[in-house]
């Protein structure tokens, strides 16, 4: 952690020359702490009036989901309802508090799950240092789907829309703005720690260079290899470009390795492990409206990912350590041999969209589709190593009365026994109806 802090302080010192800092400008604190994951009441003129407000809002979404498999008896259909209650408290002197309570009811099992997705409060020191402490989802990374510099958030972004909100990480976020050209961010991660030395930390120095915004960052935690990152966003010839790169001396990923027919788990198998993502976005005029049609393409490189098609290997291997599973009668049993696919599954080594070395994705949106309040989305993601992918198409509708409806259909494509086809799923369906209040 000391090396991480020293490296970032060196980047900070090298970027500031004498008399280059602009005069302190007025900071819109609501913009500084804005996040696409957080829903809050409008923050207009809270500080000017210096008053206290308490706001309640929420969402209720009913979902019907189904999966069609090539094996007819494996098809499934299930329904559930997700409700989110938001509490937004604005107090004097810039103090704020926010909570997001999520409840999910599953109709087939009659079970109810309750989760506190976010719970934090904000305060500042003389409007120069802004702090947020508690459980929170952070906006850390610039790309649309893959964020290799984000080692803070608990849940990664999903390709298929998740009904509900991401789980927040617990800790304290710090933001020090210097006018409009420089920012320093920090996060002290104290979730799941029982001792001070187990806490994780991240620092980011962000600055503006011409029309390009970029940042250097670093992450460190006890018993993990430090990870250093670089990200940028810019605009060239009407195209928005964003990219991220992370580098570590050794990777921190648990990975299956094969040694003379024996399967084992190791960490740090890659020397100078690198991950990178880059995306290109552009909006077009369609009909009488500007920016009605938008396209985003993204590429992801994961050096620690597997090459080739792991799931198609049906050979039997010995396991270095037995894994606990269930036998045909549903009783606990130790398994000492199996395929690579079984070894990865039993040891929880599979992470969707982060399993192989190369990926690509395209996201398209057409607003005002058929009617004013409807939007069409067509998206495609592909594992470039095994040629499997997912294509999804859906429409969403939301009117001025905060009623919403959505229909999403997805199809898994590619050869059998690949990343997106090894589960035997062919098609997916998601139908949603919701209200916001």
C-alpha positions in Angstrom: 0.0 0.0 0.0 2.9 2.4 0.7 4.3 1.8 -2.7 0.9 2.5 -4.3 0.5 5.8 -2.4 4.0 6.9 -3.2 3.6 6.2 -7.0 0.3 8.2 -7.2 1.8 11.1 -5.2 4.7 11.1 -7.7 2.2 11.3 -10.6 0.4 14.2 -8.8 3.6 16.1 -8.2 4.9 15.8 -11.7 1.6 17.1 -13.2 1.5 20.4 -11.3 3.9 23.1 -12.4 4.2 26.5 -10.5 1.3 28.8 -11.1 -0.6 26.3 -13.3 -3.5 25.7 -10.9 -6.6 27.7 -11.9 -8.3 29.8 -9.4 -10.8 27.8 -7.3 -14.2 27.8 -9.1 -17.7 27.2 -7.7 -18.2 23.5 -7.3 -21.6 21.8 -7.9 -21.5 19.3 -5.1 -24.5 17.3 -6.5 -22.6 16.8 -9.8 -19.4 15.7 -8.0 -21.3 12.9 -6.2 -23.6 12.0 -9.1 -23.8 8.3 -9.9 -25.9 6.5 -12.5 -26.6 3.8 -9.8 -28.2 6.3 -7.4 -31.7 7.8 -7.6 -32.2 11.0 -5.6 -34.4 14.0 -5.4 -33.4 17.1 -7.4 -30.7 19.1 -5.6 -31.6 22.5 -6.9 -30.6 25.4 -4.6 -30.3 23.3 -1.5 -27.2 25.1 -0.3 -28.4 28.6 -1.2 -31.5 28.1 0.9 -29.6 26.1 3.5 -32.6 24.0 4.4 -33.3 20.5 5.4 -35.4 18.2 3.1 -36.4 14.5 3.4 -37.5 12.7 0.3 -39.0 9.3 -0.2 -39.2 7.7 -3.7 -39.3 4.2 -5.1 -39.7 1.7 -7.9 -41.7 -1.5 -8.2 -41.0 -3.9 -11.1 -42.7 -7.1 -11.9 -40.7 -9.5 -14.1 -41.5 -12.7 -15.9 -38.5 -14.5 -17.2 -38.0 -17.7 -19.1 -35.2 -19.9 -20.5 -35.6 -22.2 -23.5 -33.0 -25.0 -23.7 -32.3 -27.5 -26.4 -33.4 -30.2 -23.9 -37.1 -29.8 -23.7 -37.5 -30.8 -20.1 -34.9 -28.2 -19.0 -37.1 -25.2 -20.0 -38.1 -22.9 -17.2 -40.4 -20.0 -16.5 -40.4 -18.0 -13.4 -41.7 -14.6 -12.1 -40.6 -12.3 -9.4 -41.2 -8.7 -8.2 -38.5 -6.2 -7.1 -39.3 -3.2 -5.0 -36.8 -0.4 -4.1 -37.4 2.3 -1.5 -35.1 5.3 -1.6 -34.5 7.7 1.3 -32.8 11.0 0.4 -32.0 13.4 3.2 -30.5 16.8 2.5 -29.4 18.8 5.6 -27.6 22.1 6.2 -23.9 22.7 5.5 -24.0 20.1 2.6 -24.8 17.1 4.7 -26.6 14.4 2.8 -27.7 10.8 3.5 -29.1 8.1 1.1 -30.5 4.6 1.5 -31.6 2.1 -1.1 -33.6 -0.9 0.4 -34.4 -3.6 -2.1 -37.0 -6.4 -1.6 -37.5 -9.3 -4.0 -40.4 -11.7 -3.9 -40.1 -15.0 -5.9 -43.5 -16.4 -6.8 -42.5 -20.0 -7.4 -40.8 -20.5 -4.0 -42.8 -18.0 -2.1 -39.5 -16.6 -0.7 -38.7 -13.0 0.0 -35.2 -11.6 0.0 -34.3 -8.2 1.5 -31.1 -6.4 0.7 -29.7 -3.0 1.7 -28.0 -2.1 -1.6 -26.7 1.3 -0.4 -26.6 3.3 2.8 -24.2 6.2 3.1 -24.0 9.9 4.1 -21.9 12.8 2.7 -20.1 15.6 4.4 -17.4 18.0 3.4 -14.7 20.2 4.8 -15.2 23.8 3.7 -16.5 22.6 0.3 -12.9 21.6 -0.6 -12.8 17.9 0.5 -15.9 15.8 0.0 -16.3 12.5 1.8 -18.9 9.7 1.5 -18.9 6.9 4.1 -21.0 3.8 4.2 -22.2 1.2 1.7 -22.1 2.7 -1.9 -21.8 1.9 -5.6 -18.9 3.9 -7.1 -18.5 5.1 -10.6 -14.9 3.9 -11.2 -14.0 3.4 -14.8 -15.1 4.9 -18.1 -16.1 2.0 -20.5 -19.6 0.8 -21.1 -19.4 -2.8 -20.0 -15.8 -3.8 -19.0 -14.0 -1.7 -16.4 -10.5 -3.3 -15.7 -9.5 -0.3 -13.5 -12.5 -0.9 -11.2 -11.4 -3.2 -8.4 -13.7 -1.6 -5.9 -17.3 -2.4 -6.8 -18.6 -5.8 -5.6 -20.8 -6.4 -8.7 -19.6 -5.9 -12.2 -21.9 -4.5 -14.9 -24.1 -7.0 -16.7 -24.8 -7.6 -20.4 -28.4 -8.6 -19.8 -30.3 -6.0 -17.8 -30.5 -6.8 -14.1 -33.8 -6.0 -12.5 -32.8 -4.1 -9.3 -29.6 -2.5 -8.3 -26.0 -3.4 -7.8 -24.6 -4.3 -4.3 -22.6 -1.4 -2.8 -19.1 -1.7 -1.4 -18.5 -0.6 2.2 -15.9 2.1 2.9 -15.1 5.8 2.6 -14.8 7.7 -0.6 -12.8 11.0 -0.8 -12.9 13.6 -3.5 -10.7 16.7 -3.7 -11.5 18.9 -6.7 -9.1 21.6 -7.9 -11.2 23.9 -10.1 -12.5 22.1 -13.1 -9.2 20.6 -14.4 -7.9 18.4 -11.6 -9.5 15.9 -9.2 -8.1 13.5 -6.7 -10.3 10.5 -5.7 -9.7 7.9 -3.0 -11.5 5.0 -1.5 -10.8 3.1 1.7 -12.4 -0.3 1.5 -13.2 -1.7 4.9 -15.8 -4.3 3.9 -15.1 -7.9 5.2 -12.1 -6.7 7.3 -11.4 -7.8 10.8 -8.1 -6.0 11.2 -6.7 -2.7 9.9 -4.1 -4.3 7.8 -6.8 -6.2 5.8 -8.4 -3.0 4.5 -8.0 -2.2 0.8 -7.5 1.2 -0.8 -7.6 2.9 -4.2 -6.4 6.3 -5.4 -7.0 8.1 -8.6 -5.6 11.4 -10.0 -7.8 12.8 -12.8 -6.9 15.7 -15.0 -7.9 17.5 -18.2 -5.4 17.7 -21.1 -6.9 19.6 -24.1 -10.2 17.9 -24.8 -9.1 14.6 -23.2 -9.9 13.7 -19.7 -7.6 11.0 -18.2 -6.6 9.5 -14.9 -3.9 7.4 -13.3 -5.0 5.1 -10.5 -3.8 2.4 -8.2 -5.3 -0.3 -6.0 -3.7 -2.2 -3.1 -4.7 -4.7 -0.4 -2.8 -7.0 1.9 -1.8 -10.3 0.4 -2.7 -9.1 -3.1 -0.5 -7.7 -5.9 -0.9 -3.9 -6.4 -2.8 -3.0 -9.6 -2.1 0.3 -11.5 -4.5 1.7 -13.9 -4.9 4.4 -16.6 -8.1 5.5 -18.2 -9.2 8.3 -20.6 -12.1 9.7 -22.5 -12.0 12.0 -25.5 -13.8 12.9 -28.7 -12.4 12.7 -32.2 -14.3 13.4 -35.5 -17.6 13.2 -33.7 -16.8 9.9 -32.1 -16.6 9.5 -28.3 -13.7 7.3 -27.3 -13.0 5.8 -23.9 -10.4 3.4 -22.7 -9.0 1.7 -19.6 -5.8 -0.3 -18.9 -4.8 -2.1 -15.7 -1.4 -3.7 -15.0 -0.1 -5.8 -12.1 3.2 -7.5 -11.4 1.3 -10.8 -11.0 -2.4 -11.3 -11.5 -4.8 -11.8 -8.5 -7.1 -14.3 -10.3 -7.6 -17.9 -9.1 -7.1 -19.9 -12.3 -7.2 -23.6 -13.3 -3.9 -24.9 -14.5 -3.0 -28.3 -16.0 0.2 -30.2 -15.2 0.6 -33.6 -16.8 -3.1 -34.4 -16.6 -3.6 -33.0 -13.1 -5.9 -30.0 -12.6 -5.0 -27.5 -9.9 -5.8 -23.9 -8.9 -3.1 -21.2 -8.8 -2.9 -17.5 -8.5 -0.4 -15.2 -10.1 0.2 -17.3 -13.2 0.6 -14.3 -15.5 3.8 -12.2 -15.4 2.9 -8.5 -15.7 -0.8 -9.3 -16.1 -2.7 -6.7 -18.2 -6.3 -6.0 -18.9 -7.6 -3.4 -21.3 -10.9 -2.1 -22.7 -11.7 0.5 -25.3 -15.0 1.6 -26.7 -16.2 3.9 -29.5 -19.6 5.7 -29.4 -21.4 7.8 -31.9 -24.9 9.2 -32.2 -26.7 9.9 -35.5 -29.6 11.9 -36.7 -32.6 9.8 -37.6 -35.7 11.3 -39.2 -36.4 14.7 -37.7 -34.4 14.2 -34.5 -30.7 14.5 -33.6 -29.0 11.7 -31.7 -31.9 9.4 -32.1 -29.7 6.4 -33.2 -26.6 5.6 -31.1 -24.0 2.9 -31.5 -21.3 1.8 -29.0 -18.7 -0.8 -29.8 -16.3 -2.2 -27.2 -13.3 -4.5 -27.1 -11.9 -6.2 -24.0 -8.5 -7.9 -23.6 -7.9 -10.1 -20.5 -4.4 -11.6 -20.3 -5.4 -13.8 -17.4 -8.2 -15.3 -19.4 -8.3 -18.8 -20.9 -7.3 -19.4 -24.5 -9.2 -21.8 -26.7 -12.4 -23.6 -25.9 -12.2 -25.0 -22.4 -15.8 -26.3 -22.3 -15.4 -28.5 -25.4 -12.6 -30.6 -23.8 -14.4 -33.8 -22.6 -11.3 -35.6 -21.4 -11.1 -36.8 -17.8 -8.5 -35.3 -15.5 -7.4 -36.0 -11.9 -8.1 -33.2 -9.4 -5.3 -32.0 -7.2 -7.8 -31.6 -4.4 -11.2 -33.4 -4.1 -14.3 -31.2 -4.5 -17.6 -31.6 -2.7 -20.6 -32.2 -4.9 -23.8 -34.2 -5.0 -24.2 -37.7 -6.4 -27.1 -39.0 -8.5 -29.2 -39.6 -5.3 -28.6 -36.0 -4.2 -26.2 -37.0 -1.4 -22.9 -35.2 -0.7 -19.9 -36.9 -2.4 -16.2 -36.1 -3.1 -15.2 -35.9 -6.7 -11.6 -36.6 -7.6 -11.7 -36.7 -11.4 -13.7 -35.0 -14.1 -13.6 -32.6 -17.1 -12.1 -29.2 -17.1 -15.6 -27.7 -17.3 -16.6 -29.6 -14.1 -13.4 -28.6 -12.3 -14.0 -24.9 -13.1 -17.7 -25.1 -12.1 -17.2 -27.0 -8.9 -14.4 -24.6 -7.8 -16.4 -21.4 -8.7 -13.8 -20.3 -11.2 -16.2 -19.2 -13.9 -17.0 -15.5 -14.3 -19.2 -14.7 -17.3 -17.7 -12.1 -19.8 -14.3 -12.4 -18.0 -13.5 -16.0 -18.7 -11.6 -15.9 -22.0 -8.8 -13.6 -23.3 -10.6 -11.6 -26.0 -14.2 -10.2 -26.1 -16.1 -7.8 -28.3 -19.6 -6.2 -27.9 -21.9 -3.8 -29.8 -24.7 -1.8 -28.3 -27.3 0.0 -30.4 -30.2 2.2 -29.3 -33.0 3.8 -31.3 -35.1 6.3 -29.3 -38.7 7.4 -30.3 -39.1 3.9 -31.8 -42.6 3.7 -33.3 -43.9 6.0 -30.6 -42.3 8.9 -28.6 -41.9 7.0 -25.3 -40.5 3.8 -26.7 -36.8 2.8 -27.2 -35.4 -0.1 -29.1 -32.1 -1.8 -28.1 -30.1 -4.4 -30.1 -26.9 -5.7 -28.4 -24.4 -8.4 -29.2 -21.5 -9.8 -27.2 -19.0 -12.3 -28.5 -16.2 -14.4 -27.0 -13.6 -14.0 -29.7 -11.7 -17.1 -28.6 -14.5 -19.7 -29.0 -16.8 -17.8 -31.3 -19.8 -18.0 -29.0 -22.0 -15.0 -28.1 -25.3 -13.6 -27.0 -27.6 -11.4 -29.1 -30.4 -9.5 -27.4 -33.1 -7.3 -28.6 -35.7 -5.5 -26.6 -38.0 -2.5 -26.4 -38.7 -0.3 -23.3 -41.6 2.1 -22.7 -41.8 4.8 -20.1 -44.4 7.5 -20.1 -44.7 10.8 -18.2 -46.7 9.1 -15.4 -43.7 6.9 -14.6 -45.2 3.7 -15.8 -42.8 1.5 -17.6 -42.8 -1.8 -19.6 -40.2 -3.8 -21.3 -39.7 -6.9 -23.4 -36.2 -8.4 -24.0 -35.4 -11.5 -26.0 -31.9 -13.0 -26.1 -30.3 -15.9 -28.0 -27.1 -17.8 -27.2 -25.1 -18.4 -30.4 -22.0 -20.3 -31.4 -20.7 -23.9 -31.3 -21.9 -26.2 -28.6 -19.8 -26.6 -25.4 -18.5 -23.0 -25.6 -18.8 -20.2 -23.0 -22.3 -19.0 -23.9 -23.6 -22.4 -25.0 -22.2 -24.9 -22.4 -25.3 -24.5 -20.2 -27.5 -25.7 -23.1 -29.6 -22.5 -23.0 -30.8 -21.3 -26.4 -33.2 -18.4 -25.8 -34.1 -16.1 -22.9 -37.1 -14.0 -22.3 -37.7 -11.1 -19.9 -41.0 -9.2 -19.6 -41.2 -6.3 -17.1 -43.9 -3.9 -15.9 -43.1 -1.2 -13.4 -43.9 2.1 -11.8 -41.8 4.7 -10.1 -43.1 7.0 -7.4 
